[in-house]
Amino acid sequence: MTDLADLTIAEAGRGLRSGTFTAADLLDAVSRRAAITETHLHAYLTLDREGAGAAAASADEAFAAGEDVGPLQGIPIALKDNMCTKGLDTTASSQILAGWKPPYDATAVQRLRQAGAVITGKTNLDEFAMGSSTENSAFGTTRNPWDTDRVPGGSSGGSAATVAAGSAFGAFGSDTGGSIRQPASLTGTVGMKPTYGLVSRYGLIAFASSLDQIGPLARTVEDAVILLEAIAGWDSFDSTSINAPVPSFARSLGVGVEGLRVGLVRELAGDGIDPEVMAATTAMAEKLAGAGAFVSDASLPSSEYALSAYYLIAPAECSSNLARFDGVRYGHRAEVEGTTEDMMSHSRAEGFGPEVIRRILLGTYALSAGYYDAFYGQAQKVRTLVRNDFAQAYSEFDVLISPTSPTTAFKVGERAQDPIAMYYSDICTIPSNLAGDPSISVPIGVDGDGLPIGFQIMAPSLGEERLFQVASEVERLAGFDMRASFATSEVTSP
Amino acid sequence: MPVDIDIAKVAKLARLALTEDELQQYGGQLADILEHAERVQALPTDGVAPTSHPVPMVNGFRPDETGDCLDPSSFLSEAPDAQDGQFRVPRILGE
């Protein structure tokens, strides 16, 4: 018999409604799975057994009373630990916030609770979401369920690992330069970054405010749609959220790609991409053509500068956003003699890890008098050029495709001492963040080492329907069964 | 082109009390990263307007109605030091 922890959200929802099992059974299944996998993976920072148990019980009461608030009712979901949860530790994987309990829920969290979701706990990340491997966490590295010598990607590596390992049915992450899509690619899961402004950022601990978006990690495209629909839509608490009705994305699933114009981005499909990853990408492009899409080469000429622009813009915004961590209102305060400024400077130096300090320094420098125009100002102009490139490409194509990550999962420690090598992990994902466009990673196969390969689909702003339409077809054409991965690996053996 | 950085000044602006060793280490790494970042200067951008935000939008307003607010005790209890309903800090001025 199938372990309940291996069901998709859609399957679990049907079982709950037919009375085959209860929400308490689902929570029990993922809890038992976590008890086995967590010793190997360390995907969770906090497991909220009490809160999850109460939420599962109230979901079961609702079902018994004939109340049904939608497809997440009774479904165990994990949250990246940079999303504020009222009364439950929220650390952003930083010592500076160790032990902090937010006084309020993020809007996305509030909507999940209203949708009846069972929040299992908080997942590990690179500190303040700065990294591509989850090695920058102050509370230990998360391992990849497909190979525990390897990283799960990052920064939403903990969330990706829970979904791949079956210790949650779905999860949420945040994506500033690829932090949902890249870990999805490395763990054989579906990861999606919505259009900037589709999901409220209220209660998401800010990294780079003009780039950050919350989005889902799931085992199937359909599950990603279910998760996104629960949290999308305008929020009066986020002035950058888009005030427009959210369409039904579920209608886009399973309708095929006949007649769609699909562009394979030349600049994201050449130098620096692992040959096996590239071969799988090209093979999928051919399958899409076989399914009736018009596939040809597209060009984003400025994309080779996008990475450099990103590593000025994101640190600049981070240096400003993280100024709030000063030991006054929350978090760590250093015990030092002297003035408030001394206290702040020591609290920050003690509380932040090396990558966060590096980016704060970089951003402070890029914004400082005399360097602003040469670095930050110029990066913002490159951002305009990247947007113009996309606009040009979307005048010819409905969607663009590329690999998600230039490589499959790399070994723990392999890039830890080389910040620039780590930054290159996000070369394919960053352009969509700079443009504010939606993008998704769908697993399409494995490499010679048995490690998952992700396929990226990009669409214009608010083009989620098209994005999910193509993702659904890619999933069907790939026939990738992620459940084959973890359940059969030696880690789950008693 | 090597980038000239007064790392001690940058650390002070960023309110980071770093040791001499740390300053040296971060200074070197920053120089490496900025050499890559300088690539953005290679693109001709005359007449290109900067993008600070991905979605063109004006201020987002909501109706000016009173709503529920956080109870101060809910966040003062999480502060490192508080007194009389306020955050408490060391003295502001130096000797």
Interface residues (C-beta under 8 A of the other chain):
Chain A: W100 K101 P103 Y104 T195 Y196 G197 S210 L211 S236 D238 S239 T240 S241 I242 N243 S302 Y305 L307 S308 A309 Y311 L312 S319 A323 D326 G327 V328 R329 Y330 G331 H332 R333 G338 T339 T340 E341 D342 M343 M344 S345 H346 R348 A349 F352 I357 R358 I360 L361 L362 T364 Y365 A366 S368 A374 F375 G377 Q378 A379 Q380 K381 V382 R383 T384 L385 R387 P419 I420 Y423 L434 A435 G436 D437 S461
Chain B: I5 I7 V10 A11 K12 L13 A14 R15 L16 A17 L18 E22 Y26 Q29 L30 D32 I33 L34 H36 A37 E38 R39 V40 Q41 A42 L43 T45 V48 A49 P50 T51 S52 H53 P54 V55 M57 N59 G60 R62 L70 D71 S74 F75 E78 A79 P80 D81 F87 V89 P90 R91 I92 L93 G94
